[in-house]
Amino acid sequence: MIEIAGRLLLLFAVGISTGCASYKVGAVNPAIPADQSIQVGLFQNGTAQPGLSESVNASIRRELHRDGTFDLATANDGDVLLTGNITSYRRSAVSFQPRDILTVRDFVVELSTQVKATDKTSGEVLVDRVVTSRTTVRLGDDLTSAERQALPLLANDLAKRTVAMLAEGGW
């Protein structure tokens, strides 16, 4: 009985060790090594919605710092320059008031951004993709207040998707 338990334990240990054989710590994106530092440049706002650039820039910096895969360059000393162009801000109704089919109750806000990561020494473009974030917002007393509350949620979602793309590669 002890011999069978020993064999099962050995089989379990071999299974666990081979199951984790392809696991890598840190970045797995071959385009940007984990020891690179990223400088966040300005994200241009190409929409009519005010305040997007500032919120997106702050969220991406915060997410890069929180994630820890890359060093966040605070001056002009980064290895990779991350910039972007906010290309669209769309709002779509998803539900209406129960007794009034013309009055919107909830809507989805979608933010699309062209994100570009460039190697600062060679000028080579490492990443050039569209990243889209979205959130659902309940319309309260007015649309302006609801959109103001949605802005940090959108920016945080965009930052998480952007940093994940930089660290993990294509998805």
C-alpha positions as protocol buffer text, in pm:
chain_id: "A"
residue {
  index: 1
  type: MET
  ca { x: 0 y: 0 z: 0 }
}
residue {
  index: 2
  type: ILE
  ca { x: 285 y: 239 z: 85 }
}
residue {
  index: 3
  type: GLU
  ca { x: 454 y: 157 z: -246 }
}
residue {
  index: 4
  type: ILE
  ca { x: 138 y: 248 z: -442 }
}
residue {
  index: 5
  type: ALA
  ca { x: 107 y: 576 z: -250 }
}
residue {
  index: 6
  type: GLY
  ca { x: 472 y: 654 z: -325 }
}
residue {
  index: 7
  type: ARG
  ca { x: 420 y: 589 z: -696 }
}
residue {
  index: 8
  type: LEU
  ca { x: 110 y: 806 z: -702 }
}
residue {
  index: 9
  type: LEU
  ca { x: 298 y: 1084 z: -525 }
}
residue {
  index: 10
  type: LEU
  ca { x: 583 y: 1058 z: -776 }
}
residue {
  index: 11
  type: LEU
  ca { x: 336 y: 1061 z: -1067 }
}
residue {
  index: 12
  type: PHE
  ca { x: 164 y: 1365 z: -919 }
}
residue {
  index: 13
  type: ALA
  ca { x: 496 y: 1550 z: -877 }
}
residue {
  index: 14
  type: VAL
  ca { x: 598 y: 1475 z: -1236 }
}
residue {
  index: 15
  type: GLY
  ca { x: 258 y: 1593 z: -1362 }
}
residue {
  index: 16
  type: ILE
  ca { x: 279 y: 1918 z: -1168 }
}
residue {
  index: 17
  type: SER
  ca { x: 635 y: 1994 z: -1279 }
}
residue {
  index: 18
  type: THR
  ca { x: 566 y: 1929 z: -1649 }
}
residue {
  index: 19
  type: GLY
  ca { x: 241 y: 2125 z: -1634 }
}
residue {
  index: 20
  type: CYS
  ca { x: 430 y: 2438 z: -1533 }
}
residue {
  index: 21
  type: ALA
  ca { x: 721 y: 2385 z: -1773 }
}
residue {
  index: 22
  type: SER
  ca { x: 608 y: 2658 z: -2015 }
}
residue {
  index: 23
  type: TYR
  ca { x: 528 y: 2914 z: -1746 }
}
residue {
  index: 24
  type: LYS
  ca { x: 732 y: 3235 z: -1770 }
}
residue {
  index: 25
  type: VAL
  ca { x: 772 y: 3507 z: -1511 }
}
residue {
  index: 26
  type: GLY
  ca { x: 739 y: 3863 z: -1639 }
}
residue {
  index: 27
  type: ALA
  ca { x: 668 y: 3976 z: -1992 }
}
residue {
  index: 28
  type: VAL
  ca { x: 607 y: 3718 z: -2263 }
}
residue {
  index: 29
  type: ASN
  ca { x: 581 y: 3967 z: -2546 }
}
residue {
  index: 30
  type: PRO
  ca { x: 884 y: 3911 z: -2769 }
}
residue {
  index: 31
  type: ALA
  ca { x: 864 y: 4268 z: -2902 }
}
residue {
  index: 32
  type: ILE
  ca { x: 923 y: 4438 z: -2565 }
}
residue {
  index: 33
  type: PRO
  ca { x: 1158 y: 4270 z: -2313 }
}
residue {
  index: 34
  type: ALA
  ca { x: 1066 y: 4293 z: -1944 }
}
residue {
  index: 35
  type: ASP
  ca { x: 1378 y: 4492 z: -1855 }
}
residue {
  index: 36
  type: GLN
  ca { x: 1269 y: 4784 z: -2075 }
}
residue {
  index: 37
  type: SER
  ca { x: 1137 y: 5106 z: -1925 }
}
residue {
  index: 38
  type: ILE
  ca { x: 830 y: 5267 z: -2078 }
}
residue {
  index: 39
  type: GLN
  ca { x: 779 y: 5640 z: -2109 }
}
residue {
  index: 40
  type: VAL
  ca { x: 415 y: 5740 z: -2149 }
}
residue {
  index: 41
  type: GLY
  ca { x: 378 y: 6020 z: -2402 }
}
residue {
  index: 42
  type: LEU
  ca { x: 68 y: 6222 z: -2470 }
}
residue {
  index: 43
  type: PHE
  ca { x: -245 y: 6043 z: -2585 }
}
residue {
  index: 44
  type: GLN
  ca { x: -408 y: 6283 z: -2833 }
}
residue {
  index: 45
  type: ASN
  ca { x: -784 y: 6326 z: -2811 }
}
residue {
  index: 46
  type: GLY
  ca { x: -935 y: 6308 z: -3159 }
}
residue {
  index: 47
  type: THR
  ca { x: -1292 y: 6321 z: -3029 }
}
residue {
  index: 48
  type: ALA
  ca { x: -1524 y: 6599 z: -2917 }
}
residue {
  index: 49
  type: GLN
  ca { x: -1542 y: 6454 z: -2563 }
}
residue {
  index: 50
  type: PRO
  ca { x: -1332 y: 6669 z: -2325 }
}
residue {
  index: 51
  type: GLY
  ca { x: -1095 y: 6533 z: -2062 }
}
residue {
  index: 52
  type: LEU
  ca { x: -1011 y: 6201 z: -2223 }
}
residue {
  index: 53
  type: SER
  ca { x: -636 y: 6260 z: -2273 }
}
residue {
  index: 54
  type: GLU
  ca { x: -563 y: 6346 z: -1912 }
}
residue {
  index: 55
  type: SER
  ca { x: -767 y: 6058 z: -1772 }
}
residue {
  index: 56
  type: VAL
  ca { x: -618 y: 5802 z: -2012 }
}
residue {
  index: 57
  type: ASN
  ca { x: -259 y: 5920 z: -1952 }
}
residue {
  index: 58
  type: ALA
  ca { x: -297 y: 5906 z: -1573 }
}
residue {
  index: 59
  type: SER
  ca { x: -462 y: 5563 z: -1585 }
}
residue {
  index: 60
  type: ILE
  ca { x: -195 y: 5413 z: -1810 }
}
residue {
  index: 61
  type: ARG
  ca { x: 83 y: 5544 z: -1584 }
}
residue {
  index: 62
  type: ARG
  ca { x: -94 y: 5407 z: -1277 }
}
residue {
  index: 63
  type: GLU
  ca { x: -151 y: 5067 z: -1442 }
}
residue {
  index: 64
  type: LEU
  ca { x: 211 y: 5037 z: -1561 }
}
residue {
  index: 65
  type: HIS
  ca { x: 324 y: 5111 z: -1206 }
}
residue {
  index: 66
  type: ARG
  ca { x: 71 y: 4867 z: -1055 }
}
residue {
  index: 67
  type: ASP
  ca { x: 147 y: 4586 z: -1301 }
}
residue {
  index: 68
  type: GLY
  ca { x: 522 y: 4602 z: -1246 }
}
residue {
  index: 69
  type: THR
  ca { x: 624 y: 4418 z: -1564 }
}
residue {
  index: 70
  type: PHE
  ca { x: 798 y: 4727 z: -1699 }
}
residue {
  index: 71
  type: ASP
  ca { x: 969 y: 5017 z: -1527 }
}
residue {
  index: 72
  type: LEU
  ca { x: 780 y: 5342 z: -1565 }
}
residue {
  index: 73
  type: ALA
  ca { x: 1013 y: 5612 z: -1695 }
}
residue {
  index: 74
  type: THR
  ca { x: 927 y: 5941 z: -1532 }
}
residue {
  index: 75
  type: ALA
  ca { x: 1159 y: 6162 z: -1734 }
}
residue {
  index: 76
  type: ASN
  ca { x: 1275 y: 6148 z: -2094 }
}
residue {
  index: 77
  type: ASP
  ca { x: 1487 y: 5839 z: -2019 }
}
residue {
  index: 78
  type: GLY
  ca { x: 1258 y: 5552 z: -2122 }
}
residue {
  index: 79
  type: ASP
  ca { x: 1357 y: 5275 z: -2364 }
}
residue {
  index: 80
  type: VAL
  ca { x: 1010 y: 5262 z: -2520 }
}
residue {
  index: 81
  type: LEU
  ca { x: 780 y: 5556 z: -2592 }
}
residue {
  index: 82
  type: LEU
  ca { x: 410 y: 5478 z: -2558 }
}
residue {
  index: 83
  type: THR
  ca { x: 175 y: 5718 z: -2735 }
}
residue {
  index: 84
  type: GLY
  ca { x: -179 y: 5701 z: -2859 }
}
residue {
  index: 85
  type: ASN
  ca { x: -457 y: 5868 z: -3049 }
}
residue {
  index: 86
  type: ILE
  ca { x: -808 y: 5847 z: -2905 }
}
residue {
  index: 87
  type: THR
  ca { x: -1005 y: 5791 z: -3222 }
}
residue {
  index: 88
  type: SER
  ca { x: -1364 y: 5741 z: -3112 }
}
residue {
  index: 89
  type: TYR
  ca { x: -1600 y: 5783 z: -2821 }
}
residue {
  index: 90
  type: ARG
  ca { x: -1937 y: 5619 z: -2876 }
}
residue {
  index: 91
  type: ARG
  ca { x: -2247 y: 5589 z: -2661 }
}
residue {
  index: 92
  type: SER
  ca { x: -2516 y: 5327 z: -2731 }
}
residue {
  index: 93
  type: ALA
  ca { x: -2843 y: 5267 z: -2551 }
}
residue {
  index: 94
  type: VAL
  ca { x: -2878 y: 4916 z: -2407 }
}
residue {
  index: 95
  type: SER
  ca { x: -3192 y: 4940 z: -2193 }
}
residue {
  index: 96
  type: PHE
  ca { x: -3489 y: 5170 z: -2159 }
}
residue {
  index: 97
  type: GLN
  ca { x: -3726 y: 5273 z: -1881 }
}
residue {
  index: 98
  type: PRO
  ca { x: -3985 y: 4997 z: -1823 }
}
residue {
  index: 99
  type: ARG
  ca { x: -4287 y: 5211 z: -1909 }
}
residue {
  index: 100
  type: ASP
  ca { x: -4120 y: 5450 z: -2152 }
}
residue {
  index: 101
  type: ILE
  ca { x: -3941 y: 5294 z: -2450 }
}
residue {
  index: 102
  type: LEU
  ca { x: -3799 y: 5631 z: -2557 }
}
residue {
  index: 103
  type: THR
  ca { x: -3613 y: 5710 z: -2233 }
}
residue {
  index: 104
  type: VAL
  ca { x: -3274 y: 5544 z: -2199 }
}
residue {
  index: 105
  type: ARG
  ca { x: -3193 y: 5386 z: -1862 }
}
residue {
  index: 106
  type: ASP
  ca { x: -2854 y: 5225 z: -1935 }
}
residue {
  index: 107
  type: PHE
  ca { x: -2602 y: 5283 z: -2208 }
}
residue {
  index: 108
  type: VAL
  ca { x: -2264 y: 5144 z: -2311 }
}
residue {
  index: 109
  type: VAL
  ca { x: -1978 y: 5387 z: -2361 }
}
residue {
  index: 110
  type: GLU
  ca { x: -1697 y: 5269 z: -2587 }
}
residue {
  index: 111
  type: LEU
  ca { x: -1353 y: 5428 z: -2624 }
}
residue {
  index: 112
  type: SER
  ca { x: -1120 y: 5328 z: -2910 }
}
residue {
  index: 113
  type: THR
  ca { x: -755 y: 5429 z: -2909 }
}
residue {
  index: 114
  type: GLN
  ca { x: -473 y: 5368 z: -3156 }
}
residue {
  index: 115
  type: VAL
  ca { x: -183 y: 5271 z: -2927 }
}
residue {
  index: 116
  type: LYS
  ca { x: 176 y: 5285 z: -3050 }
}
residue {
  index: 117
  type: ALA
  ca { x: 494 y: 5171 z: -2872 }
}
residue {
  index: 118
  type: THR
  ca { x: 819 y: 5284 z: -3034 }
}
residue {
  index: 119
  type: ASP
  ca { x: 1177 y: 5191 z: -2949 }
}
residue {
  index: 120
  type: LYS
  ca { x: 1337 y: 5527 z: -2873 }
}
residue {
  index: 121
  type: THR
  ca { x: 1689 y: 5438 z: -2989 }
}
residue {
  index: 122
  type: SER
  ca { x: 1608 y: 5270 z: -3320 }
}
residue {
  index: 123
  type: GLY
  ca { x: 1272 y: 5434 z: -3395 }
}
residue {
  index: 124
  type: GLU
  ca { x: 1124 y: 5090 z: -3467 }
}
residue {
  index: 125
  type: VAL
  ca { x: 750 y: 5059 z: -3404 }
}
residue {
  index: 126
  type: LEU
  ca { x: 708 y: 4767 z: -3164 }
}
residue {
  index: 127
  type: VAL
  ca { x: 330 y: 4778 z: -3122 }
}
residue {
  index: 128
  type: ASP
  ca { x: 66 y: 4959 z: -3329 }
}
residue {
  index: 129
  type: ARG
  ca { x: -285 y: 4844 z: -3244 }
}
residue {
  index: 130
  type: VAL
  ca { x: -634 y: 4967 z: -3170 }
}
residue {
  index: 131
  type: VAL
  ca { x: -739 y: 4908 z: -2810 }
}
residue {
  index: 132
  type: THR
  ca { x: -1106 y: 4941 z: -2723 }
}
residue {
  index: 133
  type: SER
  ca { x: -1253 y: 4976 z: -2376 }
}
residue {
  index: 134
  type: ARG
  ca { x: -1616 y: 4982 z: -2276 }
}
residue {
  index: 135
  type: THR
  ca { x: -1833 y: 5022 z: -1971 }
}
residue {
  index: 136
  type: THR
  ca { x: -2203 y: 5026 z: -1894 }
}
residue {
  index: 137
  type: VAL
  ca { x: -2347 y: 5333 z: -1726 }
}
residue {
  index: 138
  type: ARG
  ca { x: -2684 y: 5387 z: -1561 }
}
residue {
  index: 139
  type: LEU
  ca { x: -2828 y: 5723 z: -1664 }
}
residue {
  index: 140
  type: GLY
  ca { x: -2913 y: 5921 z: -1353 }
}
residue {
  index: 141
  type: ASP
  ca { x: -3042 y: 6275 z: -1346 }
}
residue {
  index: 142
  type: ASP
  ca { x: -2841 y: 6392 z: -1645 }
}
residue {
  index: 143
  type: LEU
  ca { x: -2618 y: 6256 z: -1919 }
}
residue {
  index: 144
  type: THR
  ca { x: -2321 y: 6480 z: -1835 }
}
residue {
  index: 145
  type: SER
  ca { x: -2292 y: 6347 z: -1478 }
}
residue {
  index: 146
  type: ALA
  ca { x: -2325 y: 5988 z: -1597 }
}
residue {
  index: 147
  type: GLU
  ca { x: -2052 y: 6034 z: -1859 }
}
residue {
  index: 148
  type: ARG
  ca { x: -1827 y: 6205 z: -1602 }
}
residue {
  index: 149
  type: GLN
  ca { x: -1865 y: 5899 z: -1379 }
}
residue {
  index: 150
  type: ALA
  ca { x: -1795 y: 5665 z: -1672 }
}
residue {
  index: 151
  type: LEU
  ca { x: -1471 y: 5837 z: -1775 }
}
residue {
  index: 152
  type: PRO
  ca { x: -1244 y: 5688 z: -1502 }
}
residue {
  index: 153
  type: LEU
  ca { x: -1394 y: 5343 z: -1563 }
}
residue {
  index: 154
  type: LEU
  ca { x: -1325 y: 5369 z: -1936 }
}
residue {
  index: 155
  type: ALA
  ca { x: -972 y: 5498 z: -1882 }
}
residue {
  index: 156
  type: ASN
  ca { x: -891 y: 5223 z: -1630 }
}
residue {
  index: 157
  type: ASP
  ca { x: -1023 y: 4952 z: -1862 }
}
residue {
  index: 158
  type: LEU
  ca { x: -822 y: 5096 z: -2151 }
}
residue {
  index: 159
  type: ALA
  ca { x: -510 y: 5109 z: -1932 }
}
residue {
  index: 160
  type: LYS
  ca { x: -549 y: 4746 z: -1822 }
}
residue {
  index: 161
  type: ARG
  ca { x: -598 y: 4628 z: -2179 }
}
residue {
  index: 162
  type: THR
  ca { x: -301 y: 4835 z: -2303 }
}
residue {
  index: 163
  type: VAL
  ca { x: -58 y: 4716 z: -2036 }
}
residue {
  index: 164
  type: ALA
  ca { x: -171 y: 4355 z: -2083 }
}
residue {
  index: 165
  type: MET
  ca { x: -110 y: 4389 z: -2458 }
}
residue {
  index: 166
  type: LEU
  ca { x: 237 y: 4532 z: -2397 }
}
residue {
  index: 167
  type: ALA
  ca { x: 330 y: 4260 z: -2146 }
}
residue {
  index: 168
  type: GLU
  ca { x: 168 y: 3958 z: -2308 }
}
residue {
  index: 169
  type: GLY
  ca { x: 181 y: 4038 z: -2678 }
}
residue {
  index: 170
  type: GLY
  ca { x: -104 y: 3991 z: -2923 }
}
residue {
  index: 171
  type: TRP
  ca { x: -445 y: 3875 z: -2807 }
}
